Amino acid sequence: MGSDIWTQTANINLAAFKGAKVYVAFVYASTTSAAARWTLDDISLTKSATPPVPTVLTDVNRLAFGYQAVSTSSTQPMNVSANDLTSDVTLTSSNASFTLSKDGTTFASTLTLTKAEVNATSKPVTVRFLPTTAQTTYSATLTVTTAGPPRQPP
């Protein structure tokens, strides 16, 4: 907000609407206390024989647990969203001190989200940090895998 940073969205699959009369709308919403300008540029709709490749996005970069006493846990939410999936999505933590859960109760280093759970929507996942050793710096990498050709978001 308050900047000229563009957000690009590529390869939105409208195949479910093929053959129907479709209207595309862009809706601007604001309040009397907070209004911003927005701009649309270079919009195109293309009939393609090739569907978009699967895309999986997370907001993992916003996770920061800070200090946590040994053998006590802290949790934070993370969202996972996907489009054009052909199979399930698997999330894997590289460090056993960071575990993942769909329900906030059952945690594991690897978590599978079914295609039905995450395709064309956002699925909340709980990340738990449970340090086991004092005076240690903890970090982890989250690996996201699904079938289909790899693609980097724009």
TAHU-V648751 format. One line per field, one symbol per residue. phi: phi as a letter, one per 30 degrees, with the letter a starting at -180 (. if undefined). psi: psi as a letter, one per 30 degrees, with the letter a starting at -180 (. if undefined). A space follows every 10 residues. Layout:
phi=???
psi=???
This chain:
phi=.ibcddccbc hddcedcdjc dcccbcccba bdcbbbcbbc ahcbcbdbdc dddebbbbcd dddadidbde iccbbbdbcb babidcadcc cbddbddcbb bdcicccadb bccdeddbdi accdbccccb dcbdhbccaa ccccbadjdd bcdd
psi=kglhkkjkjl hkjgffgkfl kkkkkjkkkl lffjklllkk khkkkkjkfk lllkkkklhf ffkjfakkkk gllklklkkk llkhkfalkk kkkfkffjlk kefgejklfk kkkleeefkg lkkkkkkkki kfklhkkkll kjkkklllkk kkl.
